[in-house]
Amino acid sequence: MDLITRLSNTKAPIVLYGMGNGADKIMDLLEQYGIQVSGVFASDGFVRAKKFHGMPIMSYSQAKEQFGQMTVLMSFGSSLPDVLENVKRIANEQTLYVPDVPVVGNGVFNREYAALHGEELMQVYNALATEKDKRVFKSLVNYKLGGDPTLLYESAGTEEELYSLLKPSSDMVYMDCGAFSGDTVSAFLRHSGGYKRIIAVEPDVRSFKKLVANTANMENIACVNSPLGARCEKARFAAMGSRGSKLDVQGAEVELKSIDGILGEEGADYIKIDVEGAESEVIKGAERTIINHRPKLLVSCYHRLEDIFALPLQVLALRSDYKLHLWHPMYLPPWDAAYIFV
């Protein structure tokens, strides 16, 4: 039974835990299915004298007093250990789900959607390199269907496990697409011990300034302040000053670049692509590099509903000789989930 069906049939009041963009999306989704939300609560330190969608923001203890047994929907994302422990504590007392709503775009990963894309999902499953990868895939798909966070606890991996697959080395040309403030450049260096050259691409101006400052003492690094796409052309980009910056028709006009255009014939040994829902277009703009140089790839697969099957099939159509792995850190929901091509 998928989450929408469970929520449609529950007799317990449905209460949101958290507010913000994620909660807005969940509210919109539930409204489409005629599912009523009874209230909203926040962690004690975030409770203020304000409302969310016309409902007063309560503490968890106040919500318990008002509703008793609830169906709780976690409506924000976190990887912080203390927050995750609090989620587990609430889940021990209530029925708790973490709905999977796309970061970009709309829709719901329910039984109908899974059935519609069953062939593609099975293609990806069969392409995964190990039984462990297949278990992670099953956990993510079942989580998307049912919103059960325990599936994510069971399938989460560590940074060490990620880099044991990527095997970065000090003689690599590394391209970081969606470099933010340089945190993933730092992670690469922790595990590679050095580099031949780094190209760090970050479209958001505020984040780019931090990236430049944080890499100021590094040699052979090129920081590029541009959004990426399938080709060099004009587009509109919404700068949010955060990881949420993305291509958006409401944004300012900018010049897109492509991976092929930036790298030219040089290529790269390893490319990370985490570009807020533009992954498919960015892969299109890297086709020559992928075909000719076969770089290792780390491609985020959590922004759009279709990413879990569409992105790996897109890359494997270019190079069928990649070994395909799937990894996600301990994050609720599974933001930063990524496919690894080696």
N, C-alpha and C positions, 0 to 999 in steps of 0.2 A: 504494500500500500504506500503510495507516495504522500508527501507531506500535505499537499493541498487537500487530498481526500481525508487525511487524518484530522486536519483542522476543520474541515467542513462537518465532520461527524462528532467532534468533541463536545461534551456537555460542560466542560470546565471553562471558566472565563479565560480568554486569550489576552495576555498582558505582554507588552513589549519591554525588554530590558535594554535601555539605551535609546538614544535619539540621534538625529543628524541625517546625512544623506542615505545611509543604509536603511534607517528606519522609515524614511520617506518612501524608498523603493518598496519596502515590505508592505507598508500601508497601501500603496497603489496596487500592488499585486493582489492583496487580500480583498480590496474593494472590487476588483475585476471578478472575483469569485463569490462576492456577496458575503464575505466572512467578516464578522464584527470584532473589532478590538475593544476590550473593556477598559484598559488603562495602560499606564506606562510608568516604569520606575527606573531610577538610575542609581549607580553606586553612591554611597553616602556623601562622598566628597564632591559629587557633581550635582546634588540636588539644590535647586534654586527656586525662588518664588516665581515660577513661570509655567507656561503650558506648552504642550506639544500636540498639534492637531486638535486644539480645543480641550485637551485632557490635562489636568494638573500633574506635574512631575512629582512622583512619590519616592520615598526610600523603599528598599525591599521590605523592611519591617512594616511600614505603613501598608504596602500592597498586601502582605500576608494578613494583616488585620482586616482589611476591607474585603479581600477575595477568598482567603483561606487557600484551598488547593487550586492551583492555576496551571494553565499551559503557557509556559514562558518562551518567548521568542527572542533570542539574543540578536540585537539589531545593530551591532557595531563590530569592528574587527580589532583583534589584539593578539599579541604574542607574549605579553608581559606575564611572567610567572605568577605574580600575585593576583592578576586579573583572572588567569586561567584557573587558579585555585578557587577563587570566588565563584566562578562559573560551575566548577565541580561541586562546590558546597550547595549552591542553589539547585543543581540537578539532583542532588541526593534528597532534596526536600520536595521538589516539584517535577512535573514533566517538562523538560527543557529541550528545545530544538534550536539549531542554528541554520536558518533558511539560506539556501543558496540562491542569491539574486545576482545577476551579472553586474559587474562594475561598469561596463559600457553596454548600452543597448537595453532591450527589454526581453520579456519572455520568461518561461519557467521550464526547468528541466524536470518534467513529470513523466509519467509512464507513456503518454502519447508521444512526447518528444523523443524519448529513448527508443520507442518502437520505430518511429519514423526514420531515425538514424542508426538503427540497429546494425545494418551491414557495415557502416563506417566504423562504428564502435568496435565491432568484431575484427575488422581489418587492423585497427590499431592494437587491440589486445593480442592478436596473433603475431604482430610485428615486434612486440616488446621482447627484449633480449633475455630476460631471466624470469624465473617463477616469482621472485620477489617483486619485480616490476609489475607483473600481472596481478599480484595481490594488492599492491598499491593502487593500481588502476581500478580493480573491483571495489576497493574501499572508497575511492573518490566518486565513482559512478553511483554507488549505493548511498553515499553521503548526499550527493546532489539530489537524489530522488527523495530521501527521507529526512535529511537534516539532522541525523544522529551524530553528535560530536564525538562519541566514543570511537567511531570508525576512524576519525582523524588522529586521535591519540594513538591508536594502534598502528597506523601506517606512516606516521611522521618520521622524517629522517633528520640527521644532523648535518652541520656544515662539513664536517670531516668526511661523512659518507658521500656528500655531493662532490667534493674535490678529489676523492679517491677515484671517482669515475672520470672526472675531467682530466686529471693528471697534468695540471699546469706546470710549466718548466721555465727556467730563466732565459731560454733562448726563443721565447714565443713573441710573435706580434699579436697583441691582444686588443680587440675592439670592444668597447663597452657602450652599447646603445641604450640610453636611458641611465646615464652615469650618476644622476642626482648630484649629491655633494661630494662624491668620491668614495662612498662606503663600499661599493663593490670593487672598485679599484684596489682599495685597501685589503679586501678579502682575497682578491686574486694574489696580491703580493705576499700575504701571509702564507699562502700555500705554494707559490711558485718560487719564492726566494729571489726573484729578479725578473727581468724582462728584456726583450730586444727593443721593442717599441710599443707604445700604448696610444690608441686613438680613443678618446673619451668624448662621447657625444651627448649633450644635454640641451634640450630646447628652452627650458624655462630660465629666464634671465637671472632671477634671484638665486636659484639653485646653481646656475652656471658660475656666478661670482664665488660661491662657496667652493665649488669644484676647483676653480682656478687657484683660490687661496690655499686649499688643502693639498694641492699638488705642485705648489710653487717651487719646491726644492727638488723636484724630480726632473731628470734629464730624459730626452727622447720621448716626450709625451706631447701630443697635440690635443688640445681641448677645442671642441667644435660646438658653437652655440647655434644649433639648428634642429628643427624637427626632421624626422626621416620619413620617407615614403617610397612608393614604387618607382618614382622618377623625379628628376629635377623640374619643379613646377611651382606655381603659386598656390597657396592654401591658406586656411585660417586656423589660427592656433590660440587657445585660451591659456594664458599663463596664470597659474594659481599660486606660484611661489611654493609648490609642494610637489609630491609625487603624483598628484592628481592632474597636473598640467597635461593637456591633450589637444589633438586636433578637434576643432569645434567650429561650426558655422557662425557662432556668435563671437568668435575671437578676432584678433587682429590679423591682417594679411601678412604672410611671411613667405620666404622662399624655402621650399622643401629640398632636401638633398637625399641621395640614395647611398646605400653602402657601396655599391659598385662604383658610383661616381666619386666617392671619397677615397676609396682604396685604389682605384685604377687597376693596373695589372699586377700590383704588388701582392694583393691578397692578404690574408691573415691566417693565423694558426688557430685562433679561438675567438668567437664572437658571442657576446651576451646580448640578448634582445628582450628588453622589458620596457615596452613603449605604450603603455596605457591603452591597449585595445587596437593599436595600429600594427600589430605583429604580422598579420597576413600581408599587408601592403609593404612593410619593410622587407619581408622575405622576398617578395616579388622584385624589390630593388636590390636584392643580393644574389639573384639567380646566377649571374656570371661567376661571382666569387665562389659560390657553393659548388657549382659544376666544375670549375677549373681548379680550385684549390682545396676543396673538401675540408674546410675548417671545422674544428669542434664547435658545436653550437649549444647554447643554453637558452631555450625559448620559453618565456612565461606563457602559461596556458590557463589563466584564471580570469581574464578580463571579460571575455565574451562567452555566451552560452555554448557556442559551437567550438571553442578553442580546444577542448579536450580531444576532439577527433579531427577537426579540420586542419589544424596546424601541423601535426606530425605527418598526415597524409600529403600535405603540400610540400614539405621538405623531402619526404621519401620519394615523391614523384620526380624530384630533381636528381637525387642520388639514392638509389636503392641499397647501396652498400654500407650505409650507416648502421651502427648498432644503436638501438633506441632504448633509452631508460626513462623512468618517470620518478620524480622526487618532489616532496613538499616538506617544509619545516613545520614545527608545531605552531600553528596559527589557526585561530578561529575567526572567520571561515578560512579555507585553505588558500589565502593570498600567498603569493610567491611560489605556488606550484609551478613546476617547469619540466619540460622535456629536455633530455640530454641526448645529443647526437655525437657519437664518437666513432 
